[in-house]
Amino acid sequence: MSIIYFLIGCSIVIALVFLAAFFWAMRNGQNDDMQTPAMRILFDDDKPES
């Protein structure tokens, strides 16, 4: 029975780590520009060889 308490504690700690990582990413602007990465494939950046 004590292993269940240990696993519940571990899962709560892991969930808090992921929650902290999510808030850190949002605070640092990781998800500010959602449109440009999807359209980047449409840009022709390759220069033709002459």
C-alpha positions in Angstrom: 0.0 0.0 0.0 2.9 2.4 0.7 4.0 2.1 -3.0 0.8 3.7 -4.1 1.5 6.7 -1.9 5.0 6.9 -3.4 3.7 6.7 -7.0 1.1 9.4 -6.3 3.8 11.6 -4.9 6.0 11.0 -7.9 3.2 11.7 -10.3 2.4 15.0 -8.6 6.0 16.1 -8.6 6.3 15.2 -12.4 3.1 17.1 -13.1 4.4 20.2 -11.2 7.7 20.0 -13.2 5.8 20.0 -16.5 3.5 22.8 -15.3 6.5 24.9 -14.4 8.1 24.2 -17.8 4.9 25.3 -19.5 4.7 28.6 -17.6 8.4 29.2 -18.2 7.9 28.7 -21.9 4.9 31.0 -22.0 6.7 33.7 -20.0 9.7 33.6 -22.4 7.6 34.0 -25.5 8.1 30.5 -27.0 4.5 30.5 -28.4 4.3 34.1 -29.5 4.4 33.5 -33.3 2.3 30.6 -34.3 1.7 31.7 -38.0 5.2 32.1 -39.4 6.5 28.5 -38.8 3.6 27.0 -40.7 4.1 29.3 -43.7 7.9 29.1 -43.7 7.8 26.1 -46.0 6.1 28.3 -48.7 9.0 30.7 -48.8 11.6 30.1 -51.6 14.9 30.8 -49.9 17.0 28.7 -52.3 19.1 30.6 -54.7 19.4 29.1 -58.2 22.9 28.2 -59.3 24.1 30.3 -62.3 
